[in-house]
Amino acid sequence: MEKKTLEQMSRFRQKVIRLVIFEKKSVYETAILCGCNAEKVKRVLKKWKMLSRLREQESLPVPKE
């Protein structure tokens, strides 16, 4: 995952991403560790995936016809 994308997010979101993606914690474990509910963790993950896909599309070269 791109470090630049992660740095643009708030500290809370960085913590959630770090726990779920890099440390392989479950959504529910992450919610307990962060002091929030599972739905909020799921929303953060959804945003992270969307931003990651957007970054990948920007970095791909445009095919010439």
C-alpha positions as CSV (number, residue, x, y, z in Angstrom):
1,M,0.0,0.0,0.0
2,E,1.1,3.5,-0.7
3,K,2.6,5.4,2.2
4,K,1.7,8.7,0.6
5,T,-2.0,7.8,0.7
6,L,-1.8,6.7,4.3
7,E,-0.1,10.0,5.3
8,Q,-2.9,12.1,3.9
9,M,-5.4,10.4,6.4
10,S,-6.0,11.4,10.0
11,R,-4.2,9.7,12.8
12,F,-7.3,7.7,13.7
13,R,-7.7,6.4,10.2
14,Q,-3.9,5.6,10.0
15,K,-4.3,3.6,13.2
16,V,-7.3,1.7,11.8
17,I,-5.5,0.9,8.5
18,R,-2.3,-0.1,10.3
19,L,-4.2,-2.5,12.6
20,V,-6.4,-4.1,9.9
21,I,-4.2,-4.2,6.8
22,F,-0.6,-4.4,8.2
23,E,-1.1,-6.3,11.5
24,K,-4.0,-8.4,10.2
25,K,-6.4,-7.7,13.1
26,S,-10.1,-8.3,12.6
27,V,-12.6,-5.5,12.3
28,Y,-14.0,-6.2,15.7
29,E,-10.5,-6.3,17.4
30,T,-9.6,-3.0,15.7
31,A,-12.9,-1.4,16.9
32,I,-12.1,-2.4,20.5
33,L,-8.5,-1.2,20.3
34,C,-9.5,2.1,18.8
35,G,-12.5,2.7,21.0
36,C,-15.1,2.9,18.3
37,N,-17.7,0.6,16.7
38,A,-17.2,-1.9,13.9
39,E,-19.2,0.2,11.4
40,K,-16.8,3.1,11.7
41,V,-13.9,0.7,11.1
42,K,-15.7,-0.6,8.0
43,R,-16.2,2.9,6.7
44,V,-12.5,3.7,7.1
45,L,-11.6,0.5,5.2
46,K,-14.0,1.4,2.4
47,K,-12.4,4.8,2.0
48,W,-8.9,3.3,2.1
49,K,-9.8,0.8,-0.7
50,M,-11.4,3.5,-2.8
51,L,-8.3,5.8,-2.4
52,S,-6.0,2.9,-3.2
53,R,-7.8,2.1,-6.4
54,L,-7.8,5.7,-7.4
55,R,-4.1,6.0,-6.9
56,E,-3.5,2.8,-8.9
57,Q,-5.6,4.2,-11.8
58,E,-3.6,7.5,-11.8
59,S,-0.3,5.6,-11.9
60,L,-1.2,3.4,-14.9
61,P,-0.1,4.6,-18.3
62,V,-2.8,5.5,-20.8
63,P,-2.9,3.0,-23.7
64,K,-2.2,4.6,-27.1
65,E,-4.5,3.8,-29.9
